[in-house]
Amino acid sequence: MISSIYFTGFKFVRGVILYGPPGTGKTTIIRELCEYFKYKPKVINGPQLLNSLIGKSEEAVRLLFEKAKKDQKNKGDSSPLHVIVFEEIDALFSKRTSSEGGSDTGKGIVNQLLTMMDGYDALNNILIFGTTNRLDMIDPALLRGGRFELQVKIDLPNVQERLEIFNYHLNEPRKNGFLASNISTDNFQQLASVTNNYSGADIAELVRLAISYAIDRSFEDTTTSLDKLNLEHANICIQWNDLITAFYQCEQARRKRENELKTNKNNANDDRTDHN
């Protein structure tokens, strides 16, 4: 079947970019897809790769594809699919790298990767995923056919999706008797309604904080001596107030981050004005 498709001239997608706000589960989605289809992806962090490859970038990228090249040569169309994931791919493929000269390291990585994707020796047994918070920072030439031609937006969850995420993270405590019995579905709906613009990661952090408050309170109730600390005897119960307190804590942290970003942006604008 694959051979028949190949001879029609049809080209399989080799590059996919998942983009969207931080914490929306882009890498998690890729991992789950790979697990479902029984593939083991190589996950590479873009900034780390860039910082660690001074003087040997092309060699390192070639090594990533070494097994795929060997399989394609020896097994042809029967070669297994090789999945490689570049997290924060904008660090490697930014507009700055191509349009402003960039570093030799950045250029080497880009050129070698594109050779594997749509060059003369392009591989037919690879699927490369990239994740980014800033699709606009990536060189448009890299998004054309034969490269990262498929871009999928992973947006912030809506209210119904946030409700499902709260249910997911609190299901285990509820199942094991650690969630107060008076916390209802309506309470979860309230949380989902007030957490607008929260990512899945933000909600996970809120729940983690609430659980930590419950654990702290149970330890205070059972012992004040570290040598008597025993988790099995701790009466852990997540109360509605723990979730509310965690929500306000998260809101304060979010406002602080927003103010810092605003300050940094204003400072950057002031610097540009001074230079002009």
C-alpha positions as CSV (number, residue, x, y, z in Angstrom):
1,M,0.0,0.0,0.0
2,I,2.8,2.4,1.0
3,S,4.7,1.6,-2.2
4,S,1.6,2.2,-4.3
5,I,1.1,5.6,-2.7
6,Y,4.8,6.4,-3.2
7,F,4.6,5.8,-7.0
8,T,1.8,8.3,-7.4
9,G,4.2,11.0,-6.5
10,F,2.4,11.8,-3.2
11,K,4.6,13.3,-0.6
12,F,4.0,12.5,3.0
13,V,4.2,15.4,5.6
14,R,7.6,15.3,7.3
15,G,7.2,18.3,9.5
16,V,4.5,19.4,11.9
17,I,4.5,22.4,14.3
18,L,2.2,22.7,17.3
19,Y,2.0,26.3,18.4
20,G,0.1,28.2,21.1
21,P,0.4,29.7,24.5
22,P,2.7,28.2,27.2
23,G,1.3,25.3,29.2
24,T,-1.3,24.1,26.7
25,G,0.2,20.6,26.5
26,K,1.8,20.7,23.1
27,T,4.6,18.3,23.9
28,T,2.2,16.1,25.9
29,I,-0.1,15.8,22.9
30,I,2.9,14.6,20.8
31,R,3.9,12.1,23.4
32,E,0.4,10.7,23.7
33,L,0.1,10.4,19.9
34,C,3.5,8.5,19.8
35,E,2.4,6.3,22.7
36,Y,-0.9,5.5,20.9
37,F,0.9,4.5,17.7
38,K,3.7,2.8,19.6
39,Y,6.5,5.1,18.6
40,K,9.4,6.3,20.8
41,P,10.2,9.9,20.0
42,K,13.5,11.6,20.5
43,V,12.7,14.8,22.3
44,I,15.2,17.7,21.9
45,N,15.1,21.0,23.7
46,G,15.8,23.8,21.2
47,P,17.6,26.3,23.4
48,Q,19.7,23.6,25.1
49,L,20.7,22.2,21.7
50,L,21.7,25.6,20.5
51,N,23.8,26.3,23.6
52,S,25.5,23.0,23.6
53,L,26.6,22.6,20.0
54,I,29.1,25.4,19.4
55,G,31.4,24.2,16.7
56,K,29.7,20.8,16.2
57,S,26.1,21.6,15.3
58,E,25.9,19.8,12.0
59,E,27.5,16.6,13.3
60,A,25.0,16.5,16.3
61,V,22.0,16.9,14.0
62,R,23.3,14.3,11.7
63,L,23.6,11.9,14.6
64,L,19.9,12.5,15.4
65,F,19.0,11.0,12.0
66,E,21.7,8.4,11.9
67,K,19.4,5.5,12.8
68,A,16.7,6.7,10.3
69,K,19.3,6.9,7.5
70,K,20.6,3.4,8.3
71,D,17.0,2.0,8.4
72,Q,16.0,3.6,5.1
73,K,19.1,2.3,3.4
74,N,18.8,-1.2,4.7
75,K,15.0,-1.6,4.9
76,G,13.6,0.8,2.3
77,D,9.8,1.1,2.4
78,S,9.7,-1.3,5.3
79,S,11.7,1.0,7.5
80,P,10.0,2.0,10.8
81,L,9.0,5.6,11.3
82,H,11.5,7.8,13.3
83,V,9.9,10.6,15.3
84,I,11.9,13.6,16.5
85,V,10.5,16.4,18.6
86,F,12.1,19.8,18.8
87,E,10.7,21.8,21.8
88,E,10.9,25.6,21.5
89,I,11.8,25.2,17.9
90,D,11.8,29.0,17.4
91,A,15.2,29.1,19.2
92,L,16.6,27.1,16.2
93,F,14.5,28.5,13.4
94,S,13.9,32.1,14.3
95,K,13.7,34.9,11.7
96,R,16.7,36.4,13.3
97,T,18.8,33.4,12.5
98,S,18.2,33.7,8.7
99,S,17.5,37.3,8.1
100,E,20.1,38.9,10.4
101,G,23.0,36.7,9.8
102,G,22.5,34.6,13.0
103,S,25.2,32.4,14.4
104,D,27.1,29.7,12.6
105,T,25.7,27.2,15.1
106,G,22.1,28.2,14.3
107,K,22.7,28.2,10.5
108,G,24.4,24.8,10.7
109,I,21.4,23.2,12.6
110,V,18.9,24.7,10.1
111,N,20.8,23.7,7.0
112,Q,21.4,20.1,8.2
113,L,17.8,19.6,9.3
114,L,16.4,20.9,6.0
115,T,18.7,18.6,4.1
116,M,17.1,15.7,5.9
117,M,13.6,17.0,5.3
118,D,13.6,18.1,1.7
119,G,17.1,18.0,0.4
120,Y,18.6,15.7,-2.2
121,D,19.1,13.0,0.5
122,A,15.8,13.6,2.2
123,L,14.6,10.8,4.4
124,N,11.1,9.2,3.8
125,N,11.0,7.5,7.2
126,I,11.0,10.6,9.5
127,L,8.3,12.7,11.1
128,I,9.6,15.9,12.8
129,F,7.5,17.8,15.4
130,G,8.2,21.2,16.6
131,T,6.6,23.1,19.5
132,T,6.6,26.9,19.9
133,N,4.8,29.7,21.7
134,R,5.7,32.1,18.9
135,L,4.9,30.9,15.4
136,D,5.5,34.5,14.2
137,M,9.2,34.2,15.2
138,I,9.9,31.3,12.8
139,D,11.3,32.0,9.4
140,P,8.3,31.7,6.9
141,A,10.6,29.8,4.5
142,L,10.7,26.9,6.9
143,L,6.9,26.6,6.9
144,R,6.5,25.9,3.2
145,G,5.7,22.5,1.6
146,G,8.1,19.7,2.3
147,R,9.3,21.3,5.5
148,F,7.1,22.3,8.5
149,E,4.1,22.6,6.2
150,L,1.5,21.6,8.8
151,Q,0.9,24.0,11.7
152,V,-1.6,23.1,14.3
153,K,-2.8,25.7,16.9
154,I,-3.2,24.4,20.5
155,D,-5.1,27.2,22.2
156,L,-6.0,27.9,25.8
157,P,-8.9,25.7,27.1
158,N,-12.4,27.0,27.1
159,V,-14.7,26.8,30.2
160,Q,-15.9,23.3,29.4
161,E,-12.3,22.1,28.8
162,R,-11.2,23.7,32.1
163,L,-13.9,21.9,33.9
164,E,-12.7,18.6,32.5
165,I,-9.1,19.5,33.5
166,F,-10.2,20.2,37.1
167,N,-12.1,16.9,37.2
168,Y,-9.0,15.1,35.8
169,H,-6.6,16.5,38.4
170,L,-9.0,16.1,41.3
171,N,-10.3,12.6,40.3
172,E,-7.5,10.8,42.1
173,P,-7.9,12.7,45.5
174,R,-11.6,12.2,45.3
175,K,-11.3,8.5,44.5
176,N,-9.0,8.0,47.4
177,G,-11.1,9.9,49.9
178,F,-8.9,13.0,50.1
179,L,-11.4,15.5,48.7
180,A,-14.1,16.9,51.0
181,S,-17.5,15.3,50.3
182,N,-19.2,18.7,50.3
183,I,-17.2,19.8,47.2
184,S,-19.7,19.4,44.3
185,T,-19.7,19.6,40.5
186,D,-21.1,23.1,40.9
187,N,-17.9,24.0,42.8
188,F,-15.8,22.7,39.9
189,Q,-18.0,24.7,37.5
190,Q,-17.3,27.9,39.6
191,L,-13.5,27.3,39.3
192,A,-13.8,26.7,35.6
193,S,-15.7,29.9,35.2
194,V,-13.3,32.1,37.1
195,T,-10.1,30.7,35.6
196,N,-10.4,32.3,32.2
197,N,-7.1,32.3,30.2
198,Y,-5.7,29.6,32.4
199,S,-3.7,26.9,30.6
200,G,-3.8,23.2,31.6
201,A,-0.5,23.7,33.3
202,D,-1.9,26.7,35.3
203,I,-4.8,24.6,36.5
204,A,-2.5,21.7,37.5
205,E,-0.5,24.2,39.5
206,L,-3.6,25.5,41.2
207,V,-4.7,22.0,42.2
208,R,-1.1,21.2,43.4
209,L,-1.2,24.3,45.7
210,A,-4.6,23.3,47.1
211,I,-3.3,19.8,47.9
212,S,-0.2,21.2,49.5
213,Y,-2.3,23.4,51.8
214,A,-4.3,20.3,52.8
215,I,-1.1,18.3,53.5
216,D,0.3,21.1,55.6
217,R,-2.8,21.4,57.7
218,S,-3.0,17.6,58.3
219,F,0.6,17.6,59.5
220,E,-0.1,20.5,61.8
221,D,-3.0,18.5,63.2
222,T,-1.1,15.2,63.7
223,T,2.4,16.2,64.9
224,T,4.8,19.0,65.5
225,S,7.8,16.8,65.6
226,L,9.6,15.8,62.4
227,D,10.7,12.4,63.8
228,K,7.0,11.5,64.3
229,L,5.9,12.5,60.9
230,N,3.9,9.7,59.3
231,L,2.1,10.2,56.1
232,E,-0.1,7.1,56.6
233,H,-1.6,8.6,59.7
234,A,-2.1,12.1,58.3
235,N,-5.7,13.0,57.9
236,I,-5.5,14.7,54.5
237,C,-8.7,16.4,53.3
238,I,-8.8,19.0,50.5
239,Q,-11.4,21.6,51.4
240,W,-13.2,24.1,49.2
241,N,-11.2,26.8,51.0
242,D,-7.9,25.2,49.9
243,L,-9.0,25.5,46.3
244,I,-10.1,29.1,46.7
245,T,-6.9,30.1,48.5
246,A,-4.9,28.4,45.8
247,F,-6.9,30.3,43.1
248,Y,-6.1,33.7,44.8
249,Q,-2.4,32.7,45.1
250,C,-2.3,31.9,41.4
251,E,-4.0,35.2,40.5
252,Q,-1.4,37.1,42.5
253,A,1.4,35.3,40.7
254,R,-0.2,36.0,37.4
255,R,-0.6,39.7,38.1
256,K,3.0,39.9,39.2
257,R,4.2,38.3,36.0
258,E,2.0,40.5,33.9
259,N,3.4,43.6,35.6
260,E,6.9,42.4,35.1
261,L,6.3,41.8,31.4
262,K,4.7,45.3,31.1
263,T,7.7,46.9,32.9
264,N,10.2,45.1,30.7
265,K,8.3,46.1,27.5
266,N,8.2,49.7,28.6
267,N,11.9,49.7,29.4
268,A,12.7,48.2,26.0
269,N,10.6,50.9,24.3
270,D,12.4,53.6,26.3
271,D,15.8,52.2,25.3
272,R,14.7,52.3,21.6
273,T,13.5,55.8,22.0
274,D,16.8,56.9,23.6
275,H,18.8,55.3,20.7
276,N,16.7,57.1,18.1
